[in-house]
Amino acid sequence: MEGRFAAMEDRFDRVEQTLDRIDQRLARIEARESQLRGAWWVLAGCGAVIGGIAAIIIGHFWK
């Protein structure tokens, strides 16, 4: 009985370690995804500003 209990404890320890590694990996993935979303918004904002400036310049010289 004690042998089975020790084996179960070992399995639970391994499962817990695996879950900890998965949790760490998921946290890194989520952090990277957040960075990429921020970069996307910065690029979109820069594109909008550049497009607006281009529209003003073209509108000024198109007359």
C-alpha positions as MATLAB code, in Angstrom:
seq = 'MEGRFAAMEDRFDRVEQTLDRIDQRLARIEARESQLRGAWWVLAGCGAVIGGIAAIIIGHFWK';
ca = [
       0.000    0.000    0.000;
       2.802    2.392    0.869;
       4.551    1.581   -2.391;
       1.470    2.503   -4.378;
       1.084    5.712   -2.399;
       4.721    6.650   -3.070;
       4.268    5.917   -6.784;
       1.161    8.114   -6.880;
       3.049   10.911   -5.138;
       5.812   10.650   -7.732;
       3.302   10.845  -10.563;
       1.573   13.836   -9.026;
       4.934   15.554   -8.571;
       5.768   14.983  -12.239;
       2.346   16.246  -13.314;
       2.790   19.321  -11.129;
       6.222   20.025  -12.626;
       4.839   19.620  -16.125;
       1.972   21.998  -15.372;
       4.427   24.539  -13.950;
       6.503   24.382  -17.152;
       3.368   24.760  -19.274;
       2.273   27.720  -17.169;
       5.666   29.411  -17.615;
       5.613   28.825  -21.372;
       2.065   30.151  -21.635;
       3.040   33.287  -19.707;
       5.930   33.896  -22.145;
       3.622   33.366  -25.131;
       1.039   35.777  -23.713;
       3.708   38.402  -23.033;
       5.024   38.094  -26.593;
       1.501   38.343  -28.005;
       0.929   41.508  -25.992;
       4.144   43.018  -27.365;
       3.109   42.165  -30.909;
      -0.302   43.770  -30.426;
       1.366   46.930  -29.149;
       3.726   46.991  -32.120;
       0.789   46.544  -34.492;
      -1.034   49.530  -32.995;
       2.100   51.671  -33.256;
       2.529   50.730  -36.924;
      -1.132   51.406  -37.646;
      -0.904   54.799  -35.937;
       2.244   55.747  -37.869;
       0.581   54.684  -41.114;
      -2.454   56.826  -40.338;
      -0.283   59.869  -39.588;
       1.808   59.390  -42.731;
      -1.364   58.931  -44.801;
      -2.859   62.094  -43.354;
       0.268   64.114  -44.045;
       0.442   62.720  -47.591;
      -3.217   63.657  -48.170;
      -2.572   67.215  -46.984;
       0.524   67.590  -49.170;
      -1.183   66.110  -52.251;
      -4.276   68.239  -51.653;
      -2.129   71.364  -51.392;
      -0.228   70.740  -54.633;
      -3.131   69.234  -56.582;
      -5.013   72.551  -56.815;
];
